[in-house]
Amino acid sequence: MRGPVTLTRKLQLQEVTRQPDGAGGYTENWDVLGTLWADIRGGTGREREVTAATISYVPYRVIVRAAPVGSAARPRAGQRFVEGARVFRIEAVSDADAQGLYLACFTKEEVLT
């Protein structure tokens, strides 16, 4: 981890739930699990062309206080952080420091351009 951690960004931690839609499929809803204070550190973005649009993917490392494995307060891959209109999909989580005080959440933000 580079530099001091400053937990100044208030993020909602969300998890997807799927409900049957009655036609053999499902609808997805995002449930709020709680609010975490975070330090967000940007990476190098990429751009990709999709049908009728261009999507930019920007990786971010979101640093939060550590929580025990299995705790509802510990982020997991497949969940997401939300800050206003911004959404950061969590792809992986690991210890951010040798003391185990912080977790590093490797995320991607998708932005239509």
PyMOL commands that set and color helices and strands:
alter all, ss='L'
color gray80, all
select strands_A, chain A and resi 9-20+26-42+46-50+53-65+80-83+86-95+102-112
alter strands_A, ss='S'
color yellow, strands_A
deselect
rebuild
show_as cartoon
